[in-house]
Amino acid sequence: MTKIEAQTVLETYINGWVTRDKDKILASLTEDALIREAHGLTHKNLFVITKWLEGWLATGSTMDYWDIESFHFDPLTQSAFFLWEFASTYEGKKEKSTGASFVVFRDKKISVIQGYQDLT
């Protein structure tokens, strides 16, 4: 996988959140994917991730924007680190966050995504 391919997969995943497109999000992930949210919640495998995502979407919550501020990719380890900023509305409550995420790619999909939120 090249840096451009990795960034495209990540952008597809993020765009899925912004557009509330469940299929786009899930198509970006491996079957055994692990998502660890910046605040600590962990979701393992596509079945669990699907249930979590459906629950989130059912609340009417939105990812108002999610911008990648910088993206760094290591082709040897097929991993990336990116800085981000996003705003979301969850159950009517608006939130803005900045942070970073570590991503591992496998088979041209996201296998692991670990978020870290800036609390300063």
CNS distance restraints for C-alpha pairs under 8 A (distance, minus, plus):
assign (resid   1 and name CA) (resid   5 and name CA) 6.05 0.50 0.50
assign (resid   1 and name CA) (resid   6 and name CA) 6.54 0.50 0.50
assign (resid   1 and name CA) (resid  75 and name CA) 6.85 0.50 0.50
assign (resid   1 and name CA) (resid  78 and name CA) 7.02 0.50 0.50
assign (resid   1 and name CA) (resid 108 and name CA) 6.40 0.50 0.50
assign (resid   2 and name CA) (resid   6 and name CA) 6.19 0.50 0.50
assign (resid   2 and name CA) (resid  75 and name CA) 6.46 0.50 0.50
assign (resid   3 and name CA) (resid   7 and name CA) 6.08 0.50 0.50
assign (resid   3 and name CA) (resid  73 and name CA) 5.70 0.50 0.50
assign (resid   3 and name CA) (resid  74 and name CA) 7.67 0.50 0.50
assign (resid   3 and name CA) (resid  75 and name CA) 7.04 0.50 0.50
assign (resid   4 and name CA) (resid   8 and name CA) 6.08 0.50 0.50
assign (resid   5 and name CA) (resid   9 and name CA) 6.28 0.50 0.50
assign (resid   5 and name CA) (resid 108 and name CA) 7.52 0.50 0.50
assign (resid   6 and name CA) (resid  10 and name CA) 6.26 0.50 0.50
assign (resid   6 and name CA) (resid  73 and name CA) 7.66 0.50 0.50
assign (resid   6 and name CA) (resid 105 and name CA) 7.41 0.50 0.50
assign (resid   6 and name CA) (resid 108 and name CA) 7.13 0.50 0.50
assign (resid   6 and name CA) (resid 109 and name CA) 7.97 0.50 0.50
assign (resid   7 and name CA) (resid  11 and name CA) 5.98 0.50 0.50
assign (resid   7 and name CA) (resid  71 and name CA) 7.57 0.50 0.50
assign (resid   8 and name CA) (resid  12 and name CA) 6.08 0.50 0.50
assign (resid   9 and name CA) (resid  13 and name CA) 6.30 0.50 0.50
assign (resid   9 and name CA) (resid  28 and name CA) 6.19 0.50 0.50
assign (resid   9 and name CA) (resid 108 and name CA) 7.37 0.50 0.50
assign (resid   9 and name CA) (resid 109 and name CA) 6.51 0.50 0.50
assign (resid   9 and name CA) (resid 110 and name CA) 7.44 0.50 0.50
assign (resid  10 and name CA) (resid  14 and name CA) 6.21 0.50 0.50
assign (resid  10 and name CA) (resid  28 and name CA) 7.56 0.50 0.50
assign (resid  10 and name CA) (resid 110 and name CA) 7.52 0.50 0.50
assign (resid  11 and name CA) (resid  15 and name CA) 5.86 0.50 0.50
assign (resid  12 and name CA) (resid  16 and name CA) 6.10 0.50 0.50
assign (resid  12 and name CA) (resid  24 and name CA) 6.75 0.50 0.50
assign (resid  12 and name CA) (resid  25 and name CA) 7.21 0.50 0.50
assign (resid  12 and name CA) (resid  28 and name CA) 6.94 0.50 0.50
assign (resid  13 and name CA) (resid  17 and name CA) 6.74 0.50 0.50
assign (resid  13 and name CA) (resid  24 and name CA) 6.44 0.50 0.50
assign (resid  13 and name CA) (resid  25 and name CA) 4.78 0.50 0.50
assign (resid  13 and name CA) (resid  26 and name CA) 7.86 0.50 0.50
assign (resid  13 and name CA) (resid  28 and name CA) 5.65 0.50 0.50
assign (resid  14 and name CA) (resid  18 and name CA) 6.44 0.50 0.50
assign (resid  14 and name CA) (resid  25 and name CA) 7.45 0.50 0.50
assign (resid  14 and name CA) (resid  66 and name CA) 6.78 0.50 0.50
assign (resid  15 and name CA) (resid  19 and name CA) 5.99 0.50 0.50
assign (resid  15 and name CA) (resid  21 and name CA) 7.98 0.50 0.50
assign (resid  15 and name CA) (resid  24 and name CA) 7.95 0.50 0.50
assign (resid  15 and name CA) (resid  25 and name CA) 7.99 0.50 0.50
assign (resid  16 and name CA) (resid  20 and name CA) 5.62 0.50 0.50
assign (resid  16 and name CA) (resid  21 and name CA) 4.63 0.50 0.50
assign (resid  16 and name CA) (resid  22 and name CA) 6.49 0.50 0.50
assign (resid  16 and name CA) (resid  23 and name CA) 7.68 0.50 0.50
assign (resid  16 and name CA) (resid  24 and name CA) 5.11 0.50 0.50
assign (resid  16 and name CA) (resid  25 and name CA) 4.98 0.50 0.50
assign (resid  17 and name CA) (resid  21 and name CA) 6.39 0.50 0.50
assign (resid  17 and name CA) (resid  22 and name CA) 7.59 0.50 0.50
assign (resid  17 and name CA) (resid  25 and name CA) 6.76 0.50 0.50
assign (resid  17 and name CA) (resid  62 and name CA) 7.78 0.50 0.50
assign (resid  17 and name CA) (resid  63 and name CA) 6.00 0.50 0.50
assign (resid  18 and name CA) (resid  62 and name CA) 6.95 0.50 0.50
assign (resid  18 and name CA) (resid  63 and name CA) 4.85 0.50 0.50
assign (resid  18 and name CA) (resid  64 and name CA) 6.17 0.50 0.50
assign (resid  18 and name CA) (resid  65 and name CA) 5.99 0.50 0.50
assign (resid  18 and name CA) (resid  66 and name CA) 7.00 0.50 0.50
assign (resid  19 and name CA) (resid  63 and name CA) 7.79 0.50 0.50
assign (resid  20 and name CA) (resid  57 and name CA) 7.15 0.50 0.50
assign (resid  20 and name CA) (resid  62 and name CA) 7.15 0.50 0.50
assign (resid  20 and name CA) (resid  63 and name CA) 7.72 0.50 0.50
assign (resid  21 and name CA) (resid  25 and name CA) 6.50 0.50 0.50
assign (resid  22 and name CA) (resid  26 and name CA) 6.17 0.50 0.50
assign (resid  22 and name CA) (resid  53 and name CA) 7.23 0.50 0.50
assign (resid  22 and name CA) (resid  54 and name CA) 7.76 0.50 0.50
assign (resid  23 and name CA) (resid  27 and name CA) 5.92 0.50 0.50
assign (resid  24 and name CA) (resid  28 and name CA) 6.49 0.50 0.50
assign (resid  25 and name CA) (resid  29 and name CA) 7.09 0.50 0.50
assign (resid  26 and name CA) (resid  46 and name CA) 7.27 0.50 0.50
assign (resid  26 and name CA) (resid  50 and name CA) 7.35 0.50 0.50
assign (resid  27 and name CA) (resid 109 and name CA) 7.95 0.50 0.50
assign (resid  28 and name CA) (resid 109 and name CA) 5.26 0.50 0.50
assign (resid  28 and name CA) (resid 110 and name CA) 6.01 0.50 0.50
assign (resid  29 and name CA) (resid  33 and name CA) 5.91 0.50 0.50
assign (resid  29 and name CA) (resid  46 and name CA) 7.53 0.50 0.50
assign (resid  29 and name CA) (resid 109 and name CA) 5.20 0.50 0.50
assign (resid  29 and name CA) (resid 110 and name CA) 4.69 0.50 0.50
assign (resid  29 and name CA) (resid 111 and name CA) 6.08 0.50 0.50
assign (resid  30 and name CA) (resid  45 and name CA) 7.95 0.50 0.50
assign (resid  30 and name CA) (resid  46 and name CA) 7.34 0.50 0.50
assign (resid  30 and name CA) (resid 106 and name CA) 7.34 0.50 0.50
assign (resid  30 and name CA) (resid 107 and name CA) 7.73 0.50 0.50
assign (resid  30 and name CA) (resid 109 and name CA) 5.77 0.50 0.50
assign (resid  30 and name CA) (resid 110 and name CA) 5.99 0.50 0.50
assign (resid  30 and name CA) (resid 111 and name CA) 5.32 0.50 0.50
assign (resid  31 and name CA) (resid  45 and name CA) 5.84 0.50 0.50
assign (resid  31 and name CA) (resid  46 and name CA) 5.19 0.50 0.50
assign (resid  32 and name CA) (resid  44 and name CA) 6.71 0.50 0.50
assign (resid  32 and name CA) (resid  45 and name CA) 4.19 0.50 0.50
assign (resid  32 and name CA) (resid  46 and name CA) 6.15 0.50 0.50
assign (resid  32 and name CA) (resid 111 and name CA) 6.94 0.50 0.50
assign (resid  33 and name CA) (resid  44 and name CA) 6.01 0.50 0.50
assign (resid  33 and name CA) (resid  45 and name CA) 4.93 0.50 0.50
assign (resid  33 and name CA) (resid  46 and name CA) 6.37 0.50 0.50
assign (resid  33 and name CA) (resid 110 and name CA) 6.86 0.50 0.50
assign (resid  33 and name CA) (resid 111 and name CA) 4.49 0.50 0.50
assign (resid  33 and name CA) (resid 112 and name CA) 5.64 0.50 0.50
assign (resid  34 and name CA) (resid  42 and name CA) 7.14 0.50 0.50
assign (resid  34 and name CA) (resid  43 and name CA) 5.76 0.50 0.50
assign (resid  34 and name CA) (resid  44 and name CA) 4.53 0.50 0.50
assign (resid  34 and name CA) (resid  45 and name CA) 6.11 0.50 0.50
assign (resid  34 and name CA) (resid 111 and name CA) 6.32 0.50 0.50
assign (resid  34 and name CA) (resid 112 and name CA) 4.81 0.50 0.50
assign (resid  34 and name CA) (resid 113 and name CA) 6.45 0.50 0.50
assign (resid  35 and name CA) (resid  42 and name CA) 5.69 0.50 0.50
assign (resid  35 and name CA) (resid  43 and name CA) 5.14 0.50 0.50
assign (resid  35 and name CA) (resid  44 and name CA) 6.50 0.50 0.50
assign (resid  35 and name CA) (resid  49 and name CA) 7.90 0.50 0.50
assign (resid  35 and name CA) (resid 112 and name CA) 5.94 0.50 0.50
assign (resid  35 and name CA) (resid 113 and name CA) 5.02 0.50 0.50
assign (resid  35 and name CA) (resid 114 and name CA) 6.13 0.50 0.50
assign (resid  36 and name CA) (resid  40 and name CA) 6.10 0.50 0.50
assign (resid  36 and name CA) (resid  41 and name CA) 5.73 0.50 0.50
assign (resid  36 and name CA) (resid  42 and name CA) 4.28 0.50 0.50
assign (resid  36 and name CA) (resid  43 and name CA) 6.34 0.50 0.50
assign (resid  36 and name CA) (resid 112 and name CA) 8.00 0.50 0.50
assign (resid  36 and name CA) (resid 113 and name CA) 6.23 0.50 0.50
assign (resid  36 and name CA) (resid 114 and name CA) 4.78 0.50 0.50
assign (resid  36 and name CA) (resid 115 and name CA) 6.15 0.50 0.50
assign (resid  37 and name CA) (resid  41 and name CA) 5.30 0.50 0.50
assign (resid  37 and name CA) (resid  42 and name CA) 6.26 0.50 0.50
assign (resid  37 and name CA) (resid 114 and name CA) 6.34 0.50 0.50
assign (resid  37 and name CA) (resid 115 and name CA) 5.21 0.50 0.50
assign (resid  37 and name CA) (resid 116 and name CA) 7.55 0.50 0.50
assign (resid  38 and name CA) (resid  99 and name CA) 7.90 0.50 0.50
assign (resid  38 and name CA) (resid 114 and name CA) 7.00 0.50 0.50
assign (resid  38 and name CA) (resid 115 and name CA) 4.10 0.50 0.50
assign (resid  38 and name CA) (resid 116 and name CA) 4.44 0.50 0.50
assign (resid  38 and name CA) (resid 117 and name CA) 5.08 0.50 0.50
assign (resid  39 and name CA) (resid 115 and name CA) 7.79 0.50 0.50
assign (resid  39 and name CA) (resid 116 and name CA) 7.35 0.50 0.50
assign (resid  39 and name CA) (resid 117 and name CA) 6.90 0.50 0.50
assign (resid  43 and name CA) (resid  48 and name CA) 6.18 0.50 0.50
assign (resid  43 and name CA) (resid  49 and name CA) 5.64 0.50 0.50
assign (resid  43 and name CA) (resid  52 and name CA) 7.71 0.50 0.50
assign (resid  44 and name CA) (resid  48 and name CA) 6.05 0.50 0.50
assign (resid  44 and name CA) (resid  49 and name CA) 6.55 0.50 0.50
assign (resid  45 and name CA) (resid  49 and name CA) 6.14 0.50 0.50
assign (resid  46 and name CA) (resid  50 and name CA) 5.85 0.50 0.50
assign (resid  47 and name CA) (resid  51 and name CA) 6.46 0.50 0.50
assign (resid  48 and name CA) (resid  52 and name CA) 6.23 0.50 0.50
assign (resid  49 and name CA) (resid  53 and name CA) 5.98 0.50 0.50
assign (resid  50 and name CA) (resid  54 and name CA) 6.02 0.50 0.50
assign (resid  51 and name CA) (resid  55 and name CA) 6.17 0.50 0.50
assign (resid  52 and name CA) (resid  56 and name CA) 6.23 0.50 0.50
assign (resid  53 and name CA) (resid  57 and name CA) 6.11 0.50 0.50
assign (resid  54 and name CA) (resid  58 and name CA) 6.00 0.50 0.50
assign (resid  55 and name CA) (resid  59 and name CA) 6.66 0.50 0.50
assign (resid  56 and name CA) (resid  60 and name CA) 7.30 0.50 0.50
assign (resid  56 and name CA) (resid  61 and name CA) 6.38 0.50 0.50
assign (resid  57 and name CA) (resid  61 and name CA) 5.90 0.50 0.50
assign (resid  57 and name CA) (resid  62 and name CA) 7.69 0.50 0.50
assign (resid  59 and name CA) (resid  90 and name CA) 7.49 0.50 0.50
assign (resid  59 and name CA) (resid  91 and name CA) 6.12 0.50 0.50
assign (resid  60 and name CA) (resid  90 and name CA) 7.54 0.50 0.50
assign (resid  60 and name CA) (resid  91 and name CA) 6.91 0.50 0.50
assign (resid  61 and name CA) (resid  88 and name CA) 7.42 0.50 0.50
assign (resid  61 and name CA) (resid  89 and name CA) 5.41 0.50 0.50
assign (resid  61 and name CA) (resid  90 and name CA) 4.53 0.50 0.50
assign (resid  61 and name CA) (resid  91 and name CA) 5.84 0.50 0.50
assign (resid  61 and name CA) (resid  92 and name CA) 7.32 0.50 0.50
assign (resid  62 and name CA) (resid  88 and name CA) 5.53 0.50 0.50
assign (resid  62 and name CA) (resid  89 and name CA) 5.17 0.50 0.50
assign (resid  62 and name CA) (resid  90 and name CA) 6.59 0.50 0.50
assign (resid  63 and name CA) (resid  86 and name CA) 7.41 0.50 0.50
assign (resid  63 and name CA) (resid  87 and name CA) 6.17 0.50 0.50
assign (resid  63 and name CA) (resid  88 and name CA) 4.27 0.50 0.50
assign (resid  63 and name CA) (resid  89 and name CA) 6.47 0.50 0.50
assign (resid  64 and name CA) (resid  86 and name CA) 7.27 0.50 0.50
assign (resid  64 and name CA) (resid  87 and name CA) 5.27 0.50 0.50
assign (resid  64 and name CA) (resid  88 and name CA) 4.96 0.50 0.50
assign (resid  64 and name CA) (resid  89 and name CA) 6.94 0.50 0.50
assign (resid  65 and name CA) (resid  86 and name CA) 5.28 0.50 0.50
assign (resid  65 and name CA) (resid  87 and name CA) 5.45 0.50 0.50
assign (resid  65 and name CA) (resid  88 and name CA) 7.03 0.50 0.50
assign (resid  66 and name CA) (resid  84 and name CA) 6.90 0.50 0.50
assign (resid  66 and name CA) (resid  85 and name CA) 5.75 0.50 0.50
assign (resid  66 and name CA) (resid  86 and name CA) 4.07 0.50 0.50
assign (resid  66 and name CA) (resid  87 and name CA) 6.62 0.50 0.50
assign (resid  67 and name CA) (resid  84 and name CA) 5.52 0.50 0.50
assign (resid  67 and name CA) (resid  85 and name CA) 5.30 0.50 0.50
assign (resid  67 and name CA) (resid  86 and name CA) 6.10 0.50 0.50
assign (resid  68 and name CA) (resid  82 and name CA) 6.78 0.50 0.50
assign (resid  68 and name CA) (resid  83 and name CA) 5.97 0.50 0.50
assign (resid  68 and name CA) (resid  84 and name CA) 4.59 0.50 0.50
assign (resid  68 and name CA) (resid  85 and name CA) 6.77 0.50 0.50
assign (resid  69 and name CA) (resid  82 and name CA) 7.24 0.50 0.50
assign (resid  69 and name CA) (resid  83 and name CA) 5.28 0.50 0.50
assign (resid  69 and name CA) (resid  84 and name CA) 5.30 0.50 0.50
assign (resid  69 and name CA) (resid  85 and name CA) 7.23 0.50 0.50
assign (resid  70 and name CA) (resid  82 and name CA) 5.46 0.50 0.50
assign (resid  70 and name CA) (resid  83 and name CA) 5.31 0.50 0.50
assign (resid  70 and name CA) (resid  84 and name CA) 7.37 0.50 0.50
assign (resid  71 and name CA) (resid  80 and name CA) 7.09 0.50 0.50
assign (resid  71 and name CA) (resid  81 and name CA) 6.06 0.50 0.50
assign (resid  71 and name CA) (resid  82 and name CA) 4.41 0.50 0.50
assign (resid  71 and name CA) (resid  83 and name CA) 6.76 0.50 0.50
assign (resid  72 and name CA) (resid  80 and name CA) 5.45 0.50 0.50
assign (resid  72 and name CA) (resid  81 and name CA) 5.30 0.50 0.50
assign (resid  72 and name CA) (resid  82 and name CA) 6.16 0.50 0.50
assign (resid  73 and name CA) (resid  78 and name CA) 7.25 0.50 0.50
assign (resid  73 and name CA) (resid  79 and name CA) 5.90 0.50 0.50
assign (resid  73 and name CA) (resid  80 and name CA) 4.27 0.50 0.50
assign (resid  73 and name CA) (resid  81 and name CA) 6.61 0.50 0.50
assign (resid  74 and name CA) (resid  78 and name CA) 5.68 0.50 0.50
assign (resid  74 and name CA) (resid  79 and name CA) 5.47 0.50 0.50
assign (resid  74 and name CA) (resid  80 and name CA) 6.12 0.50 0.50
assign (resid  75 and name CA) (resid  79 and name CA) 6.98 0.50 0.50
assign (resid  77 and name CA) (resid 104 and name CA) 7.91 0.50 0.50
assign (resid  78 and name CA) (resid 104 and name CA) 6.08 0.50 0.50
assign (resid  78 and name CA) (resid 105 and name CA) 5.49 0.50 0.50
assign (resid  78 and name CA) (resid 106 and name CA) 7.27 0.50 0.50
assign (resid  79 and name CA) (resid 102 and name CA) 7.30 0.50 0.50
assign (resid  79 and name CA) (resid 103 and name CA) 5.45 0.50 0.50
assign (resid  79 and name CA) (resid 104 and name CA) 4.33 0.50 0.50
assign (resid  79 and name CA) (resid 105 and name CA) 5.91 0.50 0.50
assign (resid  80 and name CA) (resid 102 and name CA) 5.78 0.50 0.50
assign (resid  80 and name CA) (resid 103 and name CA) 5.05 0.50 0.50
assign (resid  80 and name CA) (resid 104 and name CA) 6.50 0.50 0.50
assign (resid  81 and name CA) (resid 100 and name CA) 7.02 0.50 0.50
assign (resid  81 and name CA) (resid 101 and name CA) 5.67 0.50 0.50
assign (resid  81 and name CA) (resid 102 and name CA) 4.58 0.50 0.50
assign (resid  81 and name CA) (resid 103 and name CA) 6.24 0.50 0.50
assign (resid  82 and name CA) (resid 100 and name CA) 5.49 0.50 0.50
assign (resid  82 and name CA) (resid 101 and name CA) 5.51 0.50 0.50
assign (resid  82 and name CA) (resid 102 and name CA) 6.77 0.50 0.50
assign (resid  83 and name CA) (resid  98 and name CA) 7.66 0.50 0.50
assign (resid  83 and name CA) (resid  99 and name CA) 5.81 0.50 0.50
assign (resid  83 and name CA) (resid 100 and name CA) 4.27 0.50 0.50
assign (resid  83 and name CA) (resid 101 and name CA) 6.62 0.50 0.50
assign (resid  84 and name CA) (resid  98 and name CA) 5.69 0.50 0.50
assign (resid  84 and name CA) (resid  99 and name CA) 5.50 0.50 0.50
assign (resid  84 and name CA) (resid 100 and name CA) 5.78 0.50 0.50
assign (resid  84 and name CA) (resid 101 and name CA) 7.82 0.50 0.50
assign (resid  85 and name CA) (resid  96 and name CA) 7.45 0.50 0.50
assign (resid  85 and name CA) (resid  97 and name CA) 5.68 0.50 0.50
assign (resid  85 and name CA) (resid  98 and name CA) 4.29 0.50 0.50
assign (resid  85 and name CA) (resid  99 and name CA) 6.53 0.50 0.50
assign (resid  86 and name CA) (resid  96 and name CA) 5.72 0.50 0.50
assign (resid  86 and name CA) (resid  97 and name CA) 5.46 0.50 0.50
assign (resid  86 and name CA) (resid  98 and name CA) 6.50 0.50 0.50
assign (resid  87 and name CA) (resid  94 and name CA) 7.16 0.50 0.50
assign (resid  87 and name CA) (resid  95 and name CA) 5.53 0.50 0.50
assign (resid  87 and name CA) (resid  96 and name CA) 4.17 0.50 0.50
assign (resid  87 and name CA) (resid  97 and name CA) 6.31 0.50 0.50
assign (resid  88 and name CA) (resid  94 and name CA) 5.73 0.50 0.50
assign (resid  88 and name CA) (resid  95 and name CA) 5.37 0.50 0.50
assign (resid  88 and name CA) (resid  96 and name CA) 6.47 0.50 0.50
assign (resid  89 and name CA) (resid  93 and name CA) 5.22 0.50 0.50
assign (resid  89 and name CA) (resid  94 and name CA) 4.31 0.50 0.50
assign (resid  89 and name CA) (resid  95 and name CA) 6.22 0.50 0.50
assign (resid  90 and name CA) (resid  94 and name CA) 6.54 0.50 0.50
assign (resid  90 and name CA) (resid  95 and name CA) 7.87 0.50 0.50
assign (resid  97 and name CA) (resid 117 and name CA) 6.93 0.50 0.50
assign (resid  97 and name CA) (resid 118 and name CA) 7.24 0.50 0.50
assign (resid  98 and name CA) (resid 117 and name CA) 6.00 0.50 0.50
assign (resid  98 and name CA) (resid 118 and name CA) 5.53 0.50 0.50
assign (resid  99 and name CA) (resid 115 and name CA) 7.29 0.50 0.50
assign (resid  99 and name CA) (resid 116 and name CA) 5.48 0.50 0.50
assign (resid  99 and name CA) (resid 117 and name CA) 4.24 0.50 0.50
assign (resid  99 and name CA) (resid 118 and name CA) 4.78 0.50 0.50
assign (resid 100 and name CA) (resid 115 and name CA) 5.91 0.50 0.50
assign (resid 100 and name CA) (resid 116 and name CA) 5.21 0.50 0.50
assign (resid 100 and name CA) (resid 117 and name CA) 6.53 0.50 0.50
assign (resid 100 and name CA) (resid 118 and name CA) 7.82 0.50 0.50
assign (resid 101 and name CA) (resid 113 and name CA) 6.55 0.50 0.50
assign (resid 101 and name CA) (resid 114 and name CA) 5.33 0.50 0.50
assign (resid 101 and name CA) (resid 115 and name CA) 4.21 0.50 0.50
assign (resid 101 and name CA) (resid 116 and name CA) 5.87 0.50 0.50
assign (resid 102 and name CA) (resid 112 and name CA) 7.81 0.50 0.50
assign (resid 102 and name CA) (resid 113 and name CA) 5.72 0.50 0.50
assign (resid 102 and name CA) (resid 114 and name CA) 5.18 0.50 0.50
assign (resid 102 and name CA) (resid 115 and name CA) 6.56 0.50 0.50
assign (resid 103 and name CA) (resid 110 and name CA) 6.87 0.50 0.50
assign (resid 103 and name CA) (resid 111 and name CA) 7.45 0.50 0.50
assign (resid 103 and name CA) (resid 112 and name CA) 5.44 0.50 0.50
assign (resid 103 and name CA) (resid 113 and name CA) 4.47 0.50 0.50
assign (resid 103 and name CA) (resid 114 and name CA) 6.46 0.50 0.50
assign (resid 104 and name CA) (resid 110 and name CA) 6.07 0.50 0.50
assign (resid 104 and name CA) (resid 111 and name CA) 5.48 0.50 0.50
assign (resid 104 and name CA) (resid 112 and name CA) 4.98 0.50 0.50
assign (resid 104 and name CA) (resid 113 and name CA) 6.60 0.50 0.50
assign (resid 105 and name CA) (resid 109 and name CA) 5.42 0.50 0.50
assign (resid 105 and name CA) (resid 110 and name CA) 4.59 0.50 0.50
assign (resid 105 and name CA) (resid 111 and name CA) 5.21 0.50 0.50
assign (resid 105 and name CA) (resid 112 and name CA) 7.04 0.50 0.50
assign (resid 106 and name CA) (resid 110 and name CA) 6.35 0.50 0.50
assign (resid 106 and name CA) (resid 111 and name CA) 5.82 0.50 0.50
